[in-house]
């Protein structure tokens, strides 16, 4: 049961006090609501947060994101306490692949390497050779010696990678992000008509036809970096709306248009200042994983981190 709702300033004050007392860090994905990103020690995409959690000296990690992200932090730092403020913050894409289904795919393709997008459960990661994120997927695929590669679960990111690394035979999984996948070409064309002087930036979780219409395709971090470094001053953003917080913060003199008002991940929006407060105050909700899963899944994540980028 939630604690009584507090004044925002009191919440922030209490969070900062408890964070210091517990030697905790707060990490937040770029799709989180603005006030959660504001309170975080670090914000970023899955790869940046994975790197940060792996190197953090904190005893407790409060992960403002979804379940698979907090699991990844636990895998990389099994000795630390990892708290997920909203225990029901899941990921429909991650649910589109199971360890059992992946085992069956491996039987069908015994000579293939197995790459899993970080948007997957700990049990799935335990069945993979190496993980990837949208930031480093191309580099990860290029680092693999084998030609045949099972890529799960995002078929759209897989398609993007396949175009970049044509020498590999990518075996696609039938998974996708429900937020990015629903973007349609006619909506993109209409948005470009409304803002003809704007550059279109989209995430590789979008469908291939959307990627083809874009001026730039990249991860959350890559989109933020592109907008910061670009000489252009107007952009259409084709990813989850939470990214606007960082874009506007870093580029106050540039203009950003969301390609659609519907680009919202409901799971990412579950976390609030109140739930971050409650996580620290009640030490909830702790992520626990079997030792065997941690040992096997850590291999796929650490091999990803070794590739870098």
VEXVOLUM-218219 format. One record per residue (C-alpha): residue in three letters; x, y, z. Coordinates in pm, whole numbers, plus 50000, padded with zeros to 5 digits. Layout:
ALAXYZ
...
//
This chain:
UNK500005000050000
UNK501315034349904
UNK502405059350166
UNK500385091250199
UNK501135114049904
UNK503655140750003
UNK504495175149874
UNK506935172849583
UNK509695192349760
UNK509355170850072
UNK509495139449859
UNK512695151049692
UNK514225160650024
UNK513385126850177
UNK514655108149871
UNK517995126049881
UNK518325119750255
UNK517545082450228
UNK519765078949923
UNK522725092250123
UNK521925071150429
UNK521615039350224
UNK524535046149988
UNK522075043449701
UNK522065056249346
UNK519025063549135
UNK519235055648766
UNK516475064548521
UNK515815055148162
UNK515255083947921
UNK511605073747878
UNK510785080648244
UNK508605110448339
UNK510445143548374
UNK510395145548754
UNK511935110948787
UNK514685119748540
UNK515325151348743
UNK515915132149068
UNK518145105848908
UNK521915104648949
UNK522205093548589
UNK519805090748296
UNK520305073147967
UNK519435043947745
UNK519805007447839
UNK523475005447742
UNK524555036547934
UNK522675025248242
UNK524124990048214
UNK527635004548208
UNK526935027648500
UNK525445000448721
UNK528354977348646
UNK530865003448770
UNK528865019249054
UNK530195017149409
UNK526715020749558
UNK525234994149784
UNK521734999649647
UNK520555007049295
UNK517075021849251
UNK516275014248889
UNK513625036948740
UNK512745017048433
UNK511144983548361
UNK511694948648496
UNK514294935548250
UNK516494966148313
UNK516514960848689
UNK517274924048628
UNK520254933748413
UNK521564955948691
UNK521234926948936
UNK523024903248698
UNK525944927248663
UNK526024935449036
UNK524724904749221
UNK526134916549552
UNK524114948749541
UNK520494954549632
UNK518504964049322
UNK515104980149378
UNK512454984849110
UNK510045012149230
UNK507124998349027
UNK507104960549037
UNK504494958248759
UNK506554979048515
UNK507174952648252
UNK507974951547880
UNK505614935347628
UNK508494930047385
UNK510534911647647
UNK507524889247706
UNK507504879447337
UNK510454855847389
UNK510794828947654
UNK513754807347749
UNK511894775947640
UNK511024790347299
UNK514604801447250
UNK515874766647337
UNK513664752647060
UNK515024778246813
UNK518564768246907
UNK517714731846828
UNK516494742346481
UNK519624762746418
UNK522404744346607
UNK525204762746428
UNK523844797546489
UNK525084822246748
UNK522344836346971
UNK522054873747031
UNK519424887547260
UNK518384923647277
UNK518734936847631
UNK514934939747627
UNK514624903847744
UNK514314884948071
UNK517214871748276
UNK516184836148182
UNK516414844947813
UNK519794861847859
UNK520994829848023
UNK520314811547694
UNK522164836747478
UNK525764839747367
UNK525814877647388
UNK523454906547458
UNK523094938947267
UNK521314972247295
UNK520034994547019
UNK523205015347065
UNK525664987147003
UNK523694960446815
UNK525604965446489
UNK528984963446664
UNK527924932646859
UNK526814914446544
UNK530044923646368
UNK532034909546661
UNK530574874646614
UNK532534849346408
UNK529544828846300
UNK527524837645991
UNK524124825846117
UNK522704845646408
UNK519414841546593
UNK518344876546693
UNK515644879346959
UNK513184893847027
UNK512964926046818
UNK512504919146447
UNK512644956446363
UNK516014961846527
UNK517084929146367
UNK516104942546025
UNK518094974246088
UNK521154953846185
UNK520774930845885
UNK521034960545649
UNK524144973045825
UNK525814938845837
UNK524704921345514
UNK527424895145541
UNK525534879145832
UNK522434857545806
UNK520064871546068
UNK517324847846183
UNK514564870946305
UNK512324865846605
UNK508704877346570
UNK508864903246850
UNK508504940846853
UNK508024971547073
UNK504314979347086
UNK505015016847109
UNK507445020146818
UNK505824993346602
UNK502515011746580
UNK504045041346392
UNK502665040846038
UNK504165054845720
UNK501225077945644
UNK501625094445987
UNK505325099645918
UNK504645114845576
UNK501995137845724
UNK504355149046000
UNK507065157045744
UNK504545177545546
UNK503615197245857
UNK507265203845940
UNK509115203945605
UNK512195221045748
UNK512625195846031
UNK514935165446041
UNK513285132046122
UNK515025111146390
UNK513655076246465
UNK514515046146678
UNK515475012946511
UNK512604996346699
UNK510385013046436
UNK509344992246137
UNK511734991245837
UNK509515013545621
UNK509645040145891
UNK513405037345913
UNK513585042745537
UNK511715075945570
UNK514005089045843
UNK516955112545813
UNK518625094846104
UNK518055061346278
UNK519555055846621
UNK519125045846982
UNK517745069647243
UNK521245081847326
UNK522225084246961
UNK519125105246889
UNK519995128647177
UNK523605131247061
UNK522595137246700
UNK520245165646794
UNK522885181647016
UNK525625180546752
UNK523495188546448
UNK523505222446280
UNK519775218646224
UNK517455235046472
UNK514165216646409
UNK513555179446460
UNK510695154646438
UNK511175128046705
UNK510125092346631
UNK510605075446967
UNK509045075247314
UNK508105110247429
UNK510185108547749
UNK513265116647542
UNK511965152447504
UNK513085160447859
UNK516765156047777
UNK516465170147426
UNK514895202647546
UNK517215205047846
UNK520335202347628
UNK519015222547334
UNK516885251747461
UNK517215270247130
UNK516105241046914
UNK512555229746836
UNK511295194146873
UNK508065179746738
UNK506755145746843
UNK505835125546536
UNK502755113546723
UNK501135121947056
UNK500645084647106
UNK504335076047142
UNK504045067147509
UNK505265035647684
UNK502735030247965
UNK505135008348161
UNK507895034448156
UNK505415060248284
UNK504435040248593
UNK507335052448806
UNK506725084349004
UNK508565104249270
UNK506265087849523
UNK507225052849410
UNK510935061849416
UNK510445074849770
UNK508575043349873
UNK511245021049721
UNK513855036149950
UNK511605039950254
UNK510275004250239
UNK513234988350057
UNK510834976449786
UNK510674959749533
UNK513894940049548
UNK514984920849239
UNK516134885549320
UNK517454859749075
UNK518674824049102
UNK522454820949123
UNK522514798448816
UNK520624823848608
UNK522914851848722
UNK526034831948635
UNK524804822348288
UNK523224855748202
UNK526214875748322
UNK528284860048046
UNK526054874347774
UNK525984908947935
UNK529704910448009
UNK530554899547655
UNK528364928547535
UNK530154953247764
UNK533494940447634
UNK532484949847279
UNK531884985347401
UNK530375014847210
//
